[in-house]
Amino acid sequence: MPATDEDILRDLMRRCTDGLHPPASVAPAVAARQRRRHLRHRAFSVAATGAALGAAAGVALAAAPRQAGQPGTGGAPAIRLTAAQRTLYKLSATAARQAPGPGRYVVMREIQDNYVKISVIDSVTGDVWTYQHGAGVPAELPVDRHGSPTQAEFKALPTSPAALRALLIAQYDQQQKAGQEAMAAQVAKAVKAAKGALREKLRERLRESLRAVPVPLSDDDKVFEQASDMLWNPLVGPRLRSALLKVLAATPGVMVSTHARDDRGRPAVEISRVESKTGVVLATYEAPATVTVLEQTDTYPPSYSGGHTSVGRDLYLSITRAGAVPPNPYAG
């Protein structure tokens, strides 16, 4: 266990805030870094039941849209798309034409905070190897068994926008529940291990954090968060990636900039949305030609960050495939 109550609290928040929204007084920097990454390091466990897939109320543009100005069938009016929707449907069509890369293992190099990270994902088992290089971080983490959905699991997901939207909402709700249960278990364990005044102080601090978790999100908030996180994973195939972009096109509040650049100056299409309850801005930057993620950011407003804006940023340097798990270049 860490030596102080603040360290204990930070450690708990780091491991248990996946998908949750802690108050501004509790480890905001940790939350900003971790929340965006919750889907990436959690096993895929949601069950796509018939009931869940049939519950996609309120989804617009569930079918492929007609071009603006064209007459609808059966006397229905033509659907007129916004500029953002037209861009997202263009990206969707581009994504559908991409071919999955060869090689069992996906190797991702990225910059997180101020260190370089290499993630190796086994497309068959979902196991994840993590290598890191930077001040204060270990060179390698334990293998995260089934830390990612497998390529087969992604392929089995529905590509109907209505069914996929319902699945994303169900997935968020299930992950939220699992996160709360994990937090409660960690709280009980930490309080039990602490002694004397430290135990009482820790109990009160953790009680305070739990009172503010979670902030309820709208279904549209949940859809954007889950869809953009899923787009991050290179194991998502062309058909599912195309469907996710159609879901985003039908989600109210989604903003698109076609003239954006990521932090390396690479041209990108920025897809973003402000969460209705929290004011947190989630953004993903897509390469226009390949529809692969270049960067993702989550921007916390001053109310979350002690009076100043806090930005969590994942900048992707390269995504390649390999036939075997590469050795850790930072070992030794």
C-alpha positions as MATLAB code, in Angstrom:
seq = 'MPATDEDILRDLMRRCTDGLHPPASVAPAVAARQRRRHLRHRAFSVAATGAALGAAAGVALAAAPRQAGQPGTGGAPAIRLTAAQRTLYKLSATAARQAPGPGRYVVMREIQDNYVKISVIDSVTGDVWTYQHGAGVPAELPVDRHGSPTQAEFKALPTSPAALRALLIAQYDQQQKAGQEAMAAQVAKAVKAAKGALREKLRERLRESLRAVPVPLSDDDKVFEQASDMLWNPLVGPRLRSALLKVLAATPGVMVSTHARDDRGRPAVEISRVESKTGVVLATYEAPATVTVLEQTDTYPPSYSGGHTSVGRDLYLSITRAGAVPPNPYAG';
ca = [
       0.000    0.000    0.000;
       1.195    3.624   -0.496;
       2.596    5.327    2.562;
       0.124    8.184    3.007;
      -3.623    8.622    2.875;
      -3.288   10.916   -0.164;
      -1.250    8.279   -1.974;
      -3.817    5.634   -1.054;
      -6.618    7.828   -2.344;
      -4.784    8.554   -5.583;
      -4.034    4.890   -6.095;
      -7.682    3.983   -5.589;
      -8.863    6.699   -7.932;
      -6.338    5.631  -10.557;
      -7.620    2.045  -10.504;
     -11.313    2.640   -9.905;
     -12.452    5.762  -11.761;
     -12.869    4.081  -15.129;
     -15.895    5.712  -16.680;
     -16.733    7.581  -13.470;
     -16.748   11.292  -12.688;
     -14.976   12.203   -9.421;
     -15.496   15.659   -7.877;
     -13.035   18.492   -8.441;
     -11.543   18.007   -4.985;
     -10.445   14.428   -5.636;
      -7.471   13.758   -7.918;
      -8.720   15.672  -11.003;
      -5.495   15.127  -12.949;
      -5.720   11.379  -12.365;
      -9.349   11.358  -13.463;
      -8.598   13.369  -16.602;
      -5.919   10.896  -17.649;
      -7.787    7.738  -16.748;
     -11.380    8.272  -17.724;
     -10.716    8.488  -21.444;
      -8.815    5.195  -21.331;
     -11.293    3.034  -19.450;
     -12.533    0.993  -22.423;
      -9.003    0.339  -23.651;
      -7.943   -1.590  -20.580;
     -11.132   -3.430  -19.689;
     -12.278   -6.803  -20.982;
     -15.234   -6.736  -23.348;
     -18.076   -8.087  -21.240;
     -21.357   -6.543  -22.357;
     -23.924   -9.028  -23.661;
     -25.650   -7.938  -26.863;
     -29.089   -9.222  -25.934;
     -32.082   -8.934  -28.198;
     -33.729   -6.570  -25.731;
     -30.724   -4.255  -25.718;
     -30.439   -4.247  -29.467;
     -34.125   -3.432  -29.840;
     -34.031   -0.451  -27.499;
     -32.498    2.189  -29.747;
     -35.243    4.773  -29.338;
     -34.599    8.194  -30.764;
     -31.869    7.312  -33.243;
     -32.044    9.412  -36.404;
     -30.680    8.367  -39.760;
     -30.579    4.696  -38.842;
     -30.530    3.750  -42.512;
     -28.163    5.096  -45.148;
     -29.257    8.671  -45.896;
     -30.646    9.936  -49.160;
     -28.815   12.868  -50.697;
     -30.182   16.279  -49.837;
     -32.729   17.409  -52.356;
     -33.654   13.930  -53.568;
     -37.280   12.914  -53.126;
     -38.002   10.297  -50.522;
     -39.774    7.047  -51.234;
     -43.467    6.770  -50.512;
     -43.898   10.536  -50.417;
     -41.512   10.984  -47.429;
     -39.514   14.220  -47.410;
     -35.829   14.114  -48.323;
     -33.369   14.004  -45.454;
     -31.182   17.086  -45.351;
     -27.817   16.517  -43.737;
     -25.764   19.079  -41.879;
     -22.190   19.759  -42.956;
     -20.953   17.733  -39.959;
     -23.136   14.781  -40.924;
     -21.978   14.892  -44.538;
     -18.356   14.792  -43.364;
     -19.021   11.871  -41.035;
     -20.824    9.907  -43.758;
     -17.908   10.568  -46.113;
     -15.510    9.248  -43.435;
     -17.834    6.276  -42.932;
     -17.655    5.401  -46.622;
     -13.859    5.751  -46.595;
     -13.591    3.525  -43.520;
     -15.698    0.811  -45.158;
     -13.209    0.605  -48.043;
     -10.140    0.049  -45.851;
      -8.597   -3.419  -45.645;
      -7.643   -4.971  -42.280;
      -3.880   -5.177  -41.883;
      -2.032   -8.524  -41.783;
      -0.311   -9.813  -38.670;
      -1.724  -11.160  -35.415;
      -0.328   -8.436  -33.169;
      -1.110   -4.711  -33.362;
       1.771   -2.516  -32.197;
       0.802    1.017  -31.169;
       3.261    3.759  -30.259;
       1.842    6.811  -28.542;
       2.670    9.687  -26.233;
       0.699    9.817  -22.995;
       1.410   12.764  -20.735;
       5.213   13.066  -20.989;
       6.249    9.520  -21.744;
       6.256    7.177  -24.731;
       4.087    4.075  -24.543;
       3.986    1.002  -26.773;
       0.895   -1.207  -26.590;
       0.920   -4.626  -28.245;
      -2.544   -6.163  -28.676;
      -3.081   -9.832  -29.514;
      -5.945   -9.816  -32.013;
      -6.855  -13.430  -31.136;
      -6.823  -13.362  -27.309;
      -7.129   -9.658  -26.534;
      -4.007   -9.797  -24.319;
      -2.143   -6.472  -24.055;
       1.589   -5.942  -23.497;
       2.616   -2.429  -22.399;
       6.130   -0.965  -22.704;
       6.915    2.546  -21.444;
       9.733    5.067  -21.547;
       9.810    8.163  -19.369;
      10.677    9.588  -15.992;
       8.972    7.813  -13.102;
       7.233    5.079  -15.116;
       8.115    1.358  -15.163;
       9.611    0.050  -18.395;
       6.989   -2.695  -18.625;
       3.599   -3.469  -17.093;
       2.207   -6.934  -16.349;
       0.427   -8.483  -19.314;
      -3.245   -7.461  -19.238;
      -5.042  -10.688  -20.091;
      -7.988   -9.980  -22.402;
      -7.448   -6.287  -21.784;
      -8.915   -5.561  -25.205;
     -11.797   -7.004  -27.185;
     -10.540   -9.505  -29.741;
     -10.876   -8.995  -33.474;
     -13.569  -11.693  -33.523;
     -15.523   -9.976  -30.731;
     -15.482   -6.692  -32.603;
     -16.532   -8.469  -35.802;
     -19.547  -10.003  -34.008;
     -20.965   -6.601  -33.032;
     -23.974   -5.254  -34.944;
     -23.367   -2.730  -37.707;
     -26.940   -1.469  -37.921;
     -26.648    2.063  -36.463;
     -29.779    1.621  -34.323;
     -28.618   -1.696  -32.876;
     -25.060   -0.423  -32.395;
     -26.268    2.690  -30.569;
     -28.308    0.539  -28.174;
     -25.294   -1.683  -27.578;
     -23.037    1.283  -26.784;
     -25.508    2.557  -24.191;
     -25.859   -0.886  -22.610;
     -22.077   -1.256  -22.593;
     -21.599    2.072  -20.812;
     -24.212    1.220  -18.183;
     -22.631   -2.160  -17.517;
     -19.147   -0.662  -17.225;
     -20.441    2.055  -14.908;
     -21.948   -0.539  -12.608;
     -18.774   -2.613  -12.651;
     -16.723    0.498  -11.872;
     -18.893    1.366   -8.872;
     -18.625   -2.170   -7.547;
     -14.843   -2.119   -7.978;
     -14.626    1.228   -6.176;
     -16.695   -0.052   -3.265;
     -14.482   -3.139   -2.936;
     -11.288   -1.076   -3.013;
     -12.689    1.355   -0.445;
     -13.483   -1.468    1.963;
     -10.038   -3.008    1.459;
      -8.152    0.269    1.977;
     -10.099    1.289    5.071;
      -9.604   -2.140    6.615;
      -5.837   -1.995    6.011;
      -5.380    1.508    7.440;
      -4.678    2.147   11.135;
      -5.798    4.699   13.708;
      -6.163    8.330   12.631;
      -5.105    7.454    9.084;
      -7.960    4.992    8.847;
     -10.541    7.579    9.913;
      -9.100   10.260    7.638;
      -9.054    7.888    4.690;
     -12.594    6.748    5.426;
     -13.845   10.346    5.344;
     -11.962   11.241    2.154;
     -13.256    8.175    0.338;
     -16.760    8.771    1.638;
     -16.577   12.278    0.171;
     -15.491   10.968   -3.226;
     -18.217    8.339   -3.355;
     -20.933   10.887   -2.622;
     -20.123   12.653   -5.907;
     -19.823    9.551   -8.133;
     -21.195    9.130  -10.673;
     -22.477   12.153  -12.546;
     -25.374   10.885  -14.663;
     -24.815   11.168  -18.391;
     -27.406   11.362  -21.137;
     -27.681    8.537  -23.652;
     -26.064   10.796  -26.251;
     -23.128   11.426  -23.892;
     -22.716    7.687  -23.398;
     -22.863    6.972  -27.125;
     -20.180    9.509  -27.996;
     -17.842    8.351  -25.248;
     -18.188    4.665  -26.111;
     -18.063    5.157  -29.894;
     -14.963    7.351  -29.830;
     -13.207    4.950  -27.442;
     -14.053    2.033  -29.709;
     -12.697    3.895  -32.745;
      -9.363    4.078  -30.902;
      -8.843    0.325  -31.148;
      -7.130   -0.797  -34.406;
      -8.837   -4.197  -34.133;
     -12.143   -2.564  -35.055;
     -12.785   -3.712  -38.630;
     -13.891   -1.597  -41.612;
     -17.626   -2.383  -41.355;
     -17.832   -1.625  -37.618;
     -15.694    1.519  -37.950;
     -17.991    2.692  -40.730;
     -21.064    1.988  -38.576;
     -19.621    3.848  -35.575;
     -19.193    6.972  -37.689;
     -22.820    6.707  -38.849;
     -23.887    6.475  -35.199;
     -21.890    9.635  -34.438;
     -23.523   11.373  -37.412;
     -26.920   10.697  -35.819;
     -25.869   11.811  -32.307;
     -26.996   15.343  -31.343;
     -24.266   17.759  -30.323;
     -21.442   16.182  -32.328;
     -19.180   18.834  -33.874;
     -16.805   18.329  -36.801;
     -13.866   20.371  -38.035;
     -12.371   19.347  -41.378;
      -9.349   21.662  -41.097;
      -7.910   20.493  -37.778;
      -4.390   19.309  -37.018;
      -3.165   17.088  -34.245;
      -0.307   17.989  -31.903;
       2.242   16.779  -34.465;
       0.768   19.019  -37.142;
      -0.823   16.178  -39.115;
      -4.013   17.086  -41.021;
      -7.043   15.642  -39.256;
     -10.807   15.667  -39.025;
     -11.676   16.633  -35.456;
     -14.844   15.014  -34.051;
     -15.867   16.399  -30.672;
     -18.729   16.793  -28.247;
     -19.374   18.621  -24.958;
     -20.944   16.396  -22.306;
     -24.284   17.806  -21.243;
     -23.872   17.346  -17.474;
     -20.137   17.825  -16.928;
     -18.903   20.260  -19.565;
     -16.081   17.824  -20.386;
     -15.086   18.053  -24.059;
     -14.130   14.742  -25.671;
     -12.413   14.902  -29.064;
     -10.953   12.414  -31.505;
      -8.769   13.337  -34.476;
      -9.092   11.060  -37.515;
      -6.740   10.749  -40.465;
      -8.932   11.695  -43.477;
      -7.452    9.141  -45.905;
      -7.399    6.070  -43.642;
      -9.917    6.965  -40.888;
      -7.508    5.915  -38.161;
      -7.167    7.817  -34.908;
      -4.257   10.257  -34.697;
      -5.020   11.748  -31.306;
      -7.682   11.845  -28.603;
      -8.158   14.514  -25.958;
     -10.427   15.086  -22.997;
     -10.663   18.652  -21.731;
     -11.944   19.199  -18.200;
     -13.403   22.643  -17.364;
     -12.055   24.722  -14.458;
     -14.770   23.381  -12.137;
     -13.082   19.968  -12.365;
      -9.503   21.143  -12.148;
      -9.155   23.586   -9.279;
      -9.859   26.697  -11.335;
      -7.908   25.849  -14.473;
      -8.559   23.764  -17.559;
      -7.073   20.237  -17.504;
      -6.366   18.351  -20.727;
      -5.708   14.625  -21.029;
      -4.044   13.792  -24.325;
      -3.121   10.594  -26.199;
      -1.044   11.251  -29.315;
      -0.528    8.277  -31.620;
       2.856    8.002  -33.323;
       2.375    4.798  -35.330;
       0.180    1.712  -35.659;
       1.713   -1.389  -37.250;
       1.149   -5.170  -37.301;
       3.545   -7.975  -36.432;
       3.548  -11.777  -36.509;
       4.993  -12.064  -32.986;
       5.136   -9.990  -29.805;
       8.061   -7.586  -30.274;
      10.654   -7.292  -27.475;
      10.558   -4.329  -25.133;
      12.950   -1.710  -26.563;
      13.136   -0.008  -23.165;
      14.104   -3.062  -21.119;
      17.402   -2.810  -19.273;
];
